[in-house]
Amino acid sequence: MLSPLTKVQKRWGVCFNIKPNNNQIPMKEYLTKHFPNLTLKRPLFYSSAIGIRFEIGPSNISLWEDFDRKEINEKYFAEASQRAKSIFEQIFESEDELTLVYQKFSDGRQKIKKRFYLFNQIRNLETKKITHTDVKGLYDDDNDFQDPKCYCWKRVEIEVKTKDIDYENILDALINMDFSIRGRSLQGDCFFINKTKNLILNLYDDRGMDVIASKKETLIELYSKYNHWILDYDRKKIDALFK
C-alpha cells in the first residue's frame, strides 16, 4: 500500500526534497559544515577568518566614579548595555533559528540545573530541545588542577528562535560577569549561534564582544553601521577584511 505522500508524488509527478533545518543538525556536524576547525571557546575573533571584535565597555567613560574604585559608574554600564543590545538586534531577527550555548567550568559535581538563571530567560522552555554535555581540555589551563580528571566544562545547548529568549536580560547578566554587585550575572561562556544566518555572537564580558560568520557578506552591514565601536587594537585586521 502506498503512503499518502507517495500517492501525492505519483499523481502529480513531483518529488519532494525536504531538507532538515539547521536546528535539526547536531552541533558538531553544524560547526564542521559552516565553521570548520572552530572550537566553541573564547576568543572567537582570533579563531575565525571572518569576524569583528567590538569594544562594549566604552573607553571614554570611566568604569569607576571615584579614585579608590569603590563606586561603580553606572553611565559606563548603561553604554555597554546599549551597545551590546544594538549589535544583537542588528544581526538577530525574531524568527531566526538559533542555538544558545552556555558552558561553565566545573569540578565534576556542579551541574547546570533547570532553576539556573539562563533557563528562566527562555519562553516555553519545556518545549525546547536541550542537550547537556561535558567538555574536557577546552582551555590550556584546564589541566592545572590537582585532579584534572574530575574537572570539565559543563555545556548546555538550547534550540530556540530569537523571539523565545529574553536576550536583553542575558546580555546584561554577561556584562555583569565581574560585577555581580549590580545584579544578576552569568559566569562562564555564552554563545548565540544564529543558524539562519550562520553567524556566532559571544559577549565575553563588559569589555567586548566577538561576532563571526561563515561568509563576509553576512557582516558587511554590521561593520559599516557600528564601525565606530570596533576595538582599535584589531581595527587594522578588520578593516583589511571588509574594505
C-alpha positions, 0 to 999 in steps of 0.5 A: 500500500502506498503512503499518502505522500507517495500517492501525492508524488505519483499523481502529480509527478513531483518529488519532494526534497525536504531538507532538515533545518539547521536546528535539526543538525547536531552541533558538531556536524553544524560547526564542521559544515559552516565553521570548520576547525572552530572550537566553541571557546573564547576568543572567537575573533582570533579563531575565525577568518571572518569576524569583528571584535567590538569594544562594549565597555566604552573607553571614554567613560570611566568604569569607576566614579571615584579614585579608590574604585569603590563606586561603580559608574553606572553611565559606563554600564548603561553604554555597554548595555546599549551597545551590546543590545544594538549589535544583537538586534542588528544581526538577530531577527525574531524568527531566526533559528538559533542555538544558545550555548552556555558552558561553565567550568566545573569540578565534576559535581556542579551541574547546570540545573533547570532553576539556573538563571539562563533557563528562566530567560527562555519562553516555553522552555519545556518545549525546547530541545536541550542537550547537556554535555561535558567538555574536557581540555577546552582551555590550556589551563584546564589541566592545572588542577590537582585532579584534572580528571574530575574537572570539565566544562559543563555545556548546555545547548538550547534550540530556540528562535530569537523571539523565545529568549529574553536576550536583553536580560542575558546580555546584561547578566554577561556584562555583569560577569565581574560585577555581580554587585549590580545584579544578576550575572552569568559566569562562564561562556555564552554563545548565540549561534544564529543558524539562519544566518550562520553567524556566532555572537559571544559577549565575553564580558563588559569589555567586548564582544566577538561576532563571526560568520561563515561568509563576509557578506553576512557582516558587511552591514554590521561593520559599516553601521557600528564601525565606530565601536570596533576595538582599535587594537584589531581595527587594522585586521578588520578593516583589511577584511571588509574594505 
